[in-house]
């Protein structure tokens, strides 16, 4: 039963639907009516209480919101209490200091949690902390909360109660490790995203410091393992600084800061670097991927490249590639690198496999698609488990190469074998096939891009921009398909293509061999005098025999930068054509992502015994519990800087690796106690992380400062 009389002895309370009464006469006039009354004043409330008790009418004590708020914060002045309630009306419903804080911070996080402390500090950095009345409320609230907390988080509330915004700023900078003052037992990373308002003064401080000390600011923050959000700010500031100090920029510096640069800033800095002519292609097949990505493609795609200087590279590559391809095709070494062998092996995988066949995707395009996948994969559901280059079917023309990929056999056999799984160019049909798939099922999404865009583009620059935009859409579509599948279903994504393409505009100048019909940078016909090796290199092209190269007819493929005139003999220019034998046309991307692959940090330890101040070695051990390889890129800490001749070291999935490292001077026992060692570890496609190394090192010394070397003589 609702109360008839609400008793507000102190005054100021409000009750919806109750009529306020402030005198005995008014009370007596309204007391017998049915509507509830809000009785105000101490004497009148005592009288109304007796009246209600005598008549059997219910009463309820109420207090003003300001009184209620001051009951929780006794020292809060009345004007500040009124201002706080006007700003946050829900404060009137709070029953504790913790609930008051949750209203102001707009959070359900309990006090005492790291997230609450972080939100508290960010509040002080924001615009809501500007009014003096708001600051007064939070100072009093900080005092109340500090009294309820243990030592770990009391400092946050106690310090801001005393020092306000300045104290909050100092605590925030310490938590992020901006100033070197380390909150040792506070969790990393910072548990909530930094607001724009909070980031701005941090960025301003980084700008000032970087203007004075250059890249040393970013390096210092990495060395002290500053918070990732702060490192991202510092990296962007360092990148902008490098724009204005090009003399400090080189490839090593760019690699150092690239994890914390935006795509646009990274590409702008990269474009400003001169690119050296790559070395000639290595004969070792396993080194081709590294040569392509680290040496050849950066130069080939550079606007300032001298493509004529690459003619020896192209010819030598073809001299290496064709015998290897032919041998692999006929069951020899490297058969596993043939793209149709890779696709055939997918049917034995214990997962549903979506194969995104992006028509004409070269390795640079893959990098764009991967950045977009990483950017849109906000939940971190995809892990790059494998990335390699494979041999595309020759010649690199869609009508010849794609059936081999879909059927898992060579081009000559593709017409006799069924496809490995469902394929479609329509996203809806692919989604339906995936919903019905079970582990071992392969579904091909036959994506016409980026090939269609390259063929229609008006210029090379226009093609690059339009392809980047279409690949961004493709990335979102792929993530949507994978996200729609049941959470417990093992799923992997393979990103590949049917052929690559020349990375430049090409002139239709080449004439095909007599009797051959041209198609792009390839031509087909009959070759009568085929040599035993099955191919012959001419000035700008290679002739390929059908038997040796698994073709339905003999072919010719260009390795120069030209394109064949069309069947009518017409010339002109073509943007990024294909069909030839350049490295970017025949070495194709094969990237495998695994959905929802758990990732756990590795454990590292260093063990060794050495003679103090003499040369020595120790063993670094890494245990990788993950299903992806981990690479230790560099070592840091006071011991890491003493390691000579460090090179990147990769430990395979679910394995333990060891490497022996040399020190020019083994540390003394006294020095060992202060040494630290950290490893910068990277998983495929992931941001680098610094991991502490457990040190188990001992020093053997001839004598110590406490040894009594004369004792036996006395």
MILUMFI-192563 format. One record per residue (C-alpha): x, z, y. Coordinates in steps of 0.1 Angstrom, whole numbers, padded with zeros to 4 digits, always signed. Example, Ala and Ser with C-alpha at 12.3 -4.5 7.8 and 13.67 -1.06 7.14 Angstrom:
residues 2
+0123+0078-0045;+0137+0071-0011;
end
This chain:
residues 714
+0000+0000+0000;+0014-0010+0034;+0020+0018+0059;-0006+0023+0087;+0019+0040+0110;+0055+0030+0116;+0073+0059+0132;+0101+0048+0156;+0113+0082+0170;+0143+0067+0189;+0125+0036+0202;+0135+0000+0201;+0124-0009+0166;+0103-0040+0159;+0078-0045+0131;+0061-0078+0127;+0023-0075+0129;+0023-0038+0141;+0009-0029+0175;+0033-0008+0196;+0018+0026+0208;+0036+0048+0234;+0010+0075+0244;-0015+0100+0227;-0045+0084+0244;-0036+0049+0231;-0029+0063+0196;-0063+0080+0195;-0080+0049+0206;-0064+0027+0180;-0059+0052+0151;-0092+0044+0133;-0086+0007+0134;-0073-0011+0103;-0042-0027+0119;-0008-0010+0116;+0006+0008+0146;+0042+0011+0157;+0044+0046+0171;+0073+0051+0195;+0088+0083+0209;+0099+0115+0191;+0069+0137+0201;+0043+0111+0194;+0059+0103+0160;+0056+0140+0150;+0020+0141+0161;+0012+0108+0142;+0029+0121+0111;+0006+0152+0110;-0024+0130+0118;-0016+0106+0089;-0010+0135+0065;-0043+0150+0074;-0062+0117+0070;-0043+0105+0039;-0028+0076+0058;+0007+0064+0049;+0036+0064+0073;+0071+0049+0073;+0101+0058+0095;+0117+0028+0112;+0148+0025+0134;+0159+0000+0160;+0184-0026+0147;+0210-0013+0172;+0205+0022+0159;+0209+0009+0123;+0240-0010+0133;+0255+0020+0151;+0248+0041+0121;+0271+0019+0100;+0296+0016+0129;+0292+0049+0148;+0318+0041+0176;+0303+0006+0185;+0290+0007+0221;+0253-0001+0225;+0259-0032+0247;+0282-0046+0220;+0257-0038+0193;+0230-0056+0212;+0252-0086+0217;+0262-0087+0180;+0225-0086+0169;+0217-0114+0193;+0245-0135+0178;+0239-0125+0141;+0202-0113+0137;+0208-0108+0099;+0231-0078+0108;+0198-0058+0111;+0193-0062+0073;+0228-0050+0063;+0231-0017+0044;+0269-0013+0044;+0300-0024+0063;+0307-0049+0035;+0273-0065+0040;+0280-0067+0078;+0312-0085+0071;+0295-0109+0047;+0269-0118+0074;+0295-0124+0101;+0318-0145+0078;+0288-0162+0062;+0302-0155+0027;+0291-0138-0005;+0327-0129-0013;+0332-0091-0019;+0356-0072+0003;+0388-0066-0015;+0391-0101-0028;+0419-0124-0015;+0393-0150-0005;+0376-0124+0018;+0408-0114+0034;+0416-0151+0040;+0382-0158+0055;+0386-0127+0077;+0419-0140+0092;+0405-0175+0097;+0375-0160+0116;+0399-0144+0141;+0415-0178+0146;+0382-0195+0153;+0359-0200+0183;+0335-0172+0171;+0363-0147+0179;+0364-0156+0216;+0335-0135+0230;+0347-0099+0238;+0316-0084+0222;+0323-0103+0189;+0359-0090+0189;+0346-0054+0195;+0323-0057+0165;+0350-0070+0142;+0375-0043+0154;+0351-0016+0145;+0341-0033+0113;+0378-0037+0104;+0383+0001+0108;+0353+0008+0086;+0365-0016+0059;+0401-0004+0059;+0388+0031+0051;+0373+0018+0019;+0402-0003+0006;+0433+0002-0013;+0468-0004+0001;+0470-0041-0009;+0444-0055+0015;+0439-0025+0039;+0466-0040+0062;+0445-0071+0069;+0415-0051+0083;+0435-0022+0098;+0459-0045+0117;+0432-0067+0131;+0412-0036+0141;+0441-0025+0162;+0456-0059+0173;+0428-0084+0172;+0437-0121+0173;+0474-0116+0177;+0476-0094+0146;+0455-0119+0126;+0478-0147+0137;+0509-0128+0125;+0493-0120+0092;+0482-0156+0086;+0516-0170+0094;+0532-0145+0070;+0507-0153+0042;+0515-0190+0046;+0552-0182+0049;+0556-0199+0082;+0580-0174+0097;+0598-0163+0066;+0580-0130+0066;+0567-0129+0031;+0535-0111+0019;+0551-0107-0015;+0520-0096-0035;+0495-0119-0017;+0484-0148-0039;+0495-0184-0034;+0482-0208-0026;+0461-0196+0003;+0427-0192-0013;+0405-0211+0013;+0411-0244+0032;+0426-0239+0066;+0401-0247+0093;+0409-0273+0120;+0409-0246+0146;+0434-0225+0126;+0455-0255+0117;+0460-0266+0153;+0482-0237+0165;+0502-0239+0133;+0508-0276+0139;+0517-0269+0175;+0543-0244+0163;+0557-0269+0138;+0559-0296+0164;+0579-0273+0187;+0602-0262+0160;+0607-0297+0146;+0615-0310+0181;+0643-0284+0182;+0656-0285+0146;+0644-0317+0131;+0639-0320+0093;+0655-0285+0088;+0620-0270+0095;+0603-0289+0066;+0633-0282+0044;+0633-0245+0052;+0596-0242+0044;+0601-0260+0010;+0630-0237+0003;+0609-0205+0009;+0580-0220-0011;+0556-0220+0018;+0519-0225+0012;+0509-0261+0001;+0486-0265+0031;+0513-0255+0055;+0537-0279+0038;+0512-0307+0042;+0511-0299+0080;+0549-0297+0081;+0553-0329+0062;+0530-0349+0086;+0550-0334+0115;+0583-0344+0099;+0570-0379+0093;+0560-0383+0129;+0594-0370+0140;+0611-0396+0118;+0591-0423+0135;+0608-0414+0168;+0642-0407+0151;+0647-0438+0129;+0684-0431+0127;+0676-0400+0105;+0654-0421+0081;+0667-0434+0048;+0652-0438+0013;+0664-0404+0002;+0648-0387+0032;+0615-0406+0027;+0614-0395-0010;+0620-0360+0001;+0589-0358+0024;+0566-0384+0007;+0545-0358-0011;+0532-0345+0022;+0527-0378+0041;+0495-0397+0046;+0493-0431+0030;+0494-0448+0064;+0524-0428+0077;+0543-0433+0045;+0538-0470+0046;+0547-0472+0082;+0580-0454+0076;+0587-0474+0045;+0582-0507+0064;+0608-0496+0089;+0635-0493+0063;+0657-0523+0056;+0655-0532+0019;+0686-0542+0000;+0688-0573-0022;+0680-0560-0057;+0706-0562-0085;+0702-0589-0111;+0677-0579-0138;+0692-0558-0166;+0693-0572-0202;+0679-0539-0215;+0641-0543-0219;+0635-0505-0214;+0651-0508-0180;+0628-0536-0167;+0601-0513-0154;+0625-0492-0134;+0642-0524-0120;+0608-0538-0111;+0594-0508-0093;+0626-0494-0077;+0646-0526-0069;+0628-0559-0073;+0592-0553-0060;+0602-0533-0028;+0624-0563-0018;+0600-0590-0030;+0571-0576-0010;+0591-0570+0021;+0581-0593+0050;+0618-0597+0058;+0628-0607+0023;+0650-0638+0018;+0632-0652-0012;+0658-0679-0016;+0683-0652-0024;+0662-0642-0054;+0665-0675-0072;+0694-0663-0095;+0673-0631-0102;+0643-0652-0113;+0663-0675-0135;+0682-0647-0152;+0650-0627-0158;+0634-0657-0175;+0665-0662-0196;+0662-0625-0208;+0624-0625-0211;+0615-0656-0231;+0636-0648-0262;+0624-0612-0261;+0587-0623-0258;+0591-0649-0286;+0607-0624-0309;+0580-0598-0302;+0553-0624-0308;+0567-0631-0342;+0569-0594-0353;+0604-0586-0339;+0615-0559-0315;+0593-0548-0286;+0561-0561-0303;+0544-0529-0290;+0548-0542-0255;+0526-0572-0260;+0494-0565-0241;+0471-0575-0270;+0490-0551-0293;+0483-0523-0268;+0446-0531-0267;+0443-0534-0305;+0458-0499-0308;+0430-0484-0287;+0405-0485-0315;+0424-0459-0334;+0424-0434-0305;+0403-0402-0309;+0385-0408-0277;+0362-0431-0259;+0383-0456-0240;+0372-0474-0209;+0396-0504-0202;+0394-0515-0166;+0407-0551-0167;+0413-0558-0130;+0418-0595-0129;+0452-0605-0114;+0463-0569-0107;+0500-0567-0100;+0520-0535-0099;+0517-0530-0061;+0480-0533-0064;+0480-0507-0092;+0498-0483-0068;+0469-0488-0043;+0443-0482-0070;+0461-0451-0082;+0462-0436-0047;+0425-0442-0043;+0418-0427-0077;+0438-0396-0068;+0421-0394-0034;+0385-0396-0048;+0392-0374-0078;+0385-0342-0059;+0380-0322-0090;+0413-0332-0105;+0396-0345-0137;+0420-0373-0144;+0456-0369-0155;+0480-0399-0158;+0493-0395-0193;+0512-0428-0196;+0524-0456-0174;+0544-0486-0185;+0548-0523-0181;+0536-0547-0209;+0541-0584-0216;+0511-0605-0205;+0500-0634-0226;+0517-0667-0217;+0509-0686-0197;+0495-0662-0172;+0461-0680-0167;+0428-0660-0170;+0412-0685-0195;+0442-0682-0218;+0453-0645-0213;+0420-0626-0211;+0406-0635-0246;+0439-0622-0262;+0434-0589-0244;+0398-0585-0254;+0404-0595-0291;+0437-0577-0296;+0454-0609-0310;+0477-0636-0296;+0462-0664-0275;+0463-0689-0303;+0442-0665-0325;+0418-0653-0299;+0392-0679-0307;+0390-0667-0344;+0387-0630-0339;+0358-0608-0326;+0364-0587-0295;+0375-0551-0299;+0345-0537-0281;+0318-0544-0256;+0328-0562-0224;+0309-0570-0192;+0315-0578-0156;+0283-0557-0147;+0289-0520-0140;+0254-0511-0152;+0259-0526-0186;+0293-0510-0189;+0277-0476-0180;+0251-0481-0207;+0277-0490-0233;+0298-0459-0224;+0267-0436-0228;+0263-0449-0264;+0300-0447-0272;+0317-0424-0297;+0354-0415-0301;+0372-0447-0312;+0349-0469-0291;+0366-0493-0267;+0346-0506-0237;+0360-0533-0214;+0349-0535-0178;+0359-0571-0168;+0364-0567-0131;+0368-0600-0112;+0389-0583-0085;+0414-0585-0070;+0418-0621-0083;+0387-0634-0066;+0398-0620-0032;+0433-0635-0035;+0419-0670-0043;+0396-0669-0013;+0419-0653+0013;+0429-0672+0044;+0463-0655+0048;+0486-0632+0029;+0480-0603+0054;+0443-0608+0051;+0445-0608+0013;+0464-0575+0013;+0439-0558+0035;+0408-0571+0017;+0423-0563-0017;+0431-0527-0007;+0395-0523+0005;+0380-0537-0028;+0403-0515-0049;+0391-0484-0030;+0356-0493-0041;+0367-0500-0076;+0384-0465-0078;+0351-0448-0068;+0331-0468-0093;+0355-0460-0122;+0353-0423-0114;+0316-0425-0113;+0315-0441-0148;+0337-0414-0162;+0320-0385-0145;+0286-0395-0159;+0298-0390-0195;+0292-0357-0213;+0318-0330-0205;+0328-0324-0240;+0334-0360-0249;+0371-0370-0251;+0375-0399-0227;+0405-0420-0215;+0408-0447-0189;+0432-0476-0193;+0439-0496-0161;+0455-0530-0168;+0450-0567-0161;+0451-0601-0178;+0479-0615-0156;+0500-0607-0126;+0506-0630-0096;+0533-0643-0073;+0537-0619-0044;+0538-0645-0017;+0523-0677-0003;+0534-0707-0024;+0536-0744-0016;+0521-0770-0040;+0553-0790-0043;+0562-0790-0080;+0554-0819-0102;+0544-0811-0138;+0562-0828-0167;+0549-0863-0176;+0517-0860-0196;+0510-0824-0186;+0479-0812-0169;+0485-0786-0141;+0467-0754-0137;+0481-0732-0110;+0518-0725-0118;+0513-0736-0154;+0507-0770-0170;+0496-0781-0205;+0505-0811-0226;+0525-0823-0256;+0562-0817-0259;+0579-0839-0285;+0615-0827-0287;+0611-0790-0289;+0645-0772-0296;+0649-0746-0323;+0646-0717-0299;+0612-0730-0289;+0618-0732-0251;+0640-0750-0226;+0649-0740-0191;+0649-0767-0165;+0657-0765-0127;+0625-0747-0117;+0604-0743-0149;+0605-0735-0185;+0589-0756-0213;+0573-0735-0240;+0566-0748-0276;+0532-0738-0289;+0544-0725-0323;+0571-0703-0310;+0549-0688-0282;+0515-0685-0299;+0498-0712-0278;+0471-0737-0287;+0491-0764-0269;+0526-0768-0254;+0530-0755-0219;+0553-0756-0188;+0555-0726-0165;+0573-0723-0131;+0597-0696-0123;+0605-0709-0088;+0582-0699-0059;+0564-0732-0059;+0531-0742-0074;+0522-0774-0092;+0503-0801-0073;+0468-0803-0085;+0455-0829-0110;+0449-0854-0082;+0485-0849-0069;+0474-0830-0037;+0497-0804-0021;+0490-0776+0003;+0495-0738+0001;+0482-0712-0022;+0482-0674-0016;+0496-0654-0045;+0490-0679-0073;+0497-0672-0110;+0505-0689-0142;+0542-0688-0138;+0571-0667-0152;+0582-0646-0123;+0586-0609-0132;+0554-0599-0112;+0534-0624-0131;+0544-0615-0167;+0552-0578-0165;+0518-0562-0163;+0507-0526-0155;+0494-0504-0183;+0483-0470-0170;+0465-0445-0192;+0445-0416-0177;+0430-0388-0197;+0399-0371-0184;+0398-0333-0182;+0433-0328-0195;+0443-0291-0191;+0475-0287-0172;+0496-0255-0175;+0529-0247-0156;+0560-0249-0177;+0584-0220-0184;+0620-0224-0175;+0650-0203-0182;+0688-0205-0176;+0712-0190-0201;+0750-0188-0202;+0781-0167-0201;+0811-0176-0180;+0844-0164-0167;+0840-0153-0131;+0854-0177-0105;+0862-0203-0132;+0844-0235-0140;+0816-0229-0165;+0783-0243-0179;+0748-0229-0185;+0718-0242-0204;+0685-0249-0186;+0655-0248-0210;+0620-0261-0202;+0590-0256-0224;+0563-0281-0217;+0529-0270-0231;+0511-0301-0217;+0500-0334-0231;+0519-0352-0204;+0556-0354-0197;+0571-0333-0170;+0601-0343-0149;+0625-0319-0132;+0634-0338-0100;+0658-0314-0084;+0670-0278-0083;+0668-0253-0055;+0676-0218-0047;+0711-0203-0042;+0722-0212-0077;+0706-0247-0076;+0727-0258-0047;+0759-0251-0067;+0749-0274-0096;+0770-0306-0095;+0759-0341-0105;+0722-0333-0110;+0700-0361-0122;+0662-0361-0129;+0654-0348-0163;+0622-0355-0183;+0607-0333-0211;+0582-0351-0234;+0547-0337-0239;+0543-0305-0259;+0581-0302-0263;+0610-0280-0254;+0640-0296-0237;+0675-0284-0229;+0701-0297-0206;+0737-0284-0200;+0746-0280-0163;+0781-0274-0148;+0792-0249-0121;+0826-0254-0104;+0829-0216-0100;+0811-0192-0122;+0795-0163-0101;+0808-0128-0103;+0786-0100-0118;+0780-0087-0082;+0769-0122-0071;+0746-0128-0101;+0722-0101-0090;+0713-0120-0058;+0711-0156-0072;+0679-0175-0074;+0671-0208-0092;+0640-0230-0087;+0631-0263-0103;+0609-0290-0085;+0587-0302-0114;+0564-0332-0113;+0538-0344-0138;+0528-0381-0137;+0509-0389-0105;+0508-0353-0095;+0523-0336-0065;+0557-0318-0071;+0556-0281-0076;+0584-0256-0073;+0587-0233-0104;+0609-0202-0106;+0636-0202-0133;+0643-0170-0153;+0680-0163-0151;+0698-0149-0182;+0734-0153-0170;+0764-0130-0176;+0798-0130-0160;+0830-0119-0178;+0856-0105-0154;+0892-0096-0159;+0886-0063-0141;+0861-0048-0118;+0865-0028-0086;+0857+0004-0107;+0882-0003-0134;+0911+0022-0137;+0938-0003-0146;+0966+0024-0143;+0948+0049-0165;+0968+0043-0196;+1001+0046-0177;+0995+0081-0164;
end
